Amino acid sequence: MLTTTGAFSGFSVSDPERARDFYGRVLGLDVEDAGMGGITRLSLPGGGSVILYPKENHEPATYTVLNLEVADVGVAIRELGESGLEPIRYEGMPQDDDGAMRGHGPDIAWFTDPFGNIFSVIHG
């Protein structure tokens, strides 16, 4: 069995400065420059971290790269809307007028960051 001392995940962005602004100012996460060629570390509520690494040929992930637990998905949708973000609406998904999917597991809504990566707000 592998003996580890920790773990983290990561995904790419095309502009580290813009990523730090978005994830820090808009999403309210603790953001730090990891000092390794533009790598940014996000400290996540409840522990853990994610790194954002610059990639010249960045292509957005086609899956959810980050799930942010919130007390109320509707409130989170409105707060993100004040920053100009709108939920992604997936064809065939039972999403309500706010863009949330409710009653099929935890309430959830999906958004994209400035680089096209998908993140969610999910009732937690």
N, C-alpha and C positions, 0 to 999 in steps of 0.2 A: 504494500500500500504506500502511496506517495505521502510524505510528510510535508505539509505546507505551513507557512507562517502567515498567510493571508491570501486574499484574492480580490480581484477587481475586474471590471469589464471595460470595454472601450469601443468607440466608434469614431468615424472620421468626419471632419468638417473642412471647408475650404479656406476659412479665415479665422484664426485663433482669437484675434481681438474682438471680432464681432460675436464669436461664440461666447467669450467671457462676458460680454455685455448682455447678451440674450439670456444666458443661463443664470447669471447673477442678478441683473436688474429686473428682467421680466418674470423669470420663474422663481427668483428669491433663493436660489441655492448658494451655498458657500463655494466660492470659486477661487482657485489659486493657480498661478503660473508654476508649473512643475519644473521649469527651468531646463527642459530637455528639448530644445528645438521647437518651441511653440506648443508643447503638450500642456494641456490644461487639466487640472484635477477638480472634479466636482465632489464635494463631501455631501453625502446623502443624509436626509433626516433618518434617525434611527441607526445610523452607522453604515459603514461601507462607502465605497467611492467608485467613480467612473472616470476614465480619462477620455479626453477629446484630443485627437491627434490630427495635425494638419496633413492633408493629402492633396497634392497638386491635381490629380485626376479624380477628385472626389465624385462619387456617385451616391445619391441618397439610398439609405437602406429601404427595402420594400417591406419591412416588418417593423414592429414597435421596438425601438431601442431603449426606451426608458419609460417606466410606469411610475407616476407620482401619486401616492396615496393622499386622498383628501377626505375631509369629513362630509362634504356635500358637493357632488359633481355639478349640480346646477349653479351653485355659487362660484365654483372654479371656472365654469364656462363663462359666466358674466365677468369675472375678474380678468380672465385672459382676453375677453372681447374688448375690455377697456384698453388693452395694449394693441388692439388691432388684429387679434388672432380669431379665426373662425374654425369651428370643428370640421374635420373631414367628414364628408357624407359618403358612405359606401353603398353602392347600389345593392339592393336586396337585403340590407341590414335593417332590423327593426329599430331605427333611431327616431326619437321624438322631434318635435319642432325645434328644440334647443340643440339638437345634434347628439344627444346622449342616447345610449342604448340602456334601457332599464328593464328589469324583470327577466333577464336571461343571464343570471349570474350577478356579480356586483355591477352597480351602475358604472358606466365608463363612457368616455368621449376621447376621440383622437385628434391630434393637431400635428402640424409640422413645424420644425424649427426653421430658421432662415436658410438652411442648407438642404431642406427637403426631407430630413430624417423625421420619422414618425415617433411621437411620444404620446402618452395618454395621461389623463387624470382619471383615477379609479377610486371608488369608495373603499376606504380601508379602515 
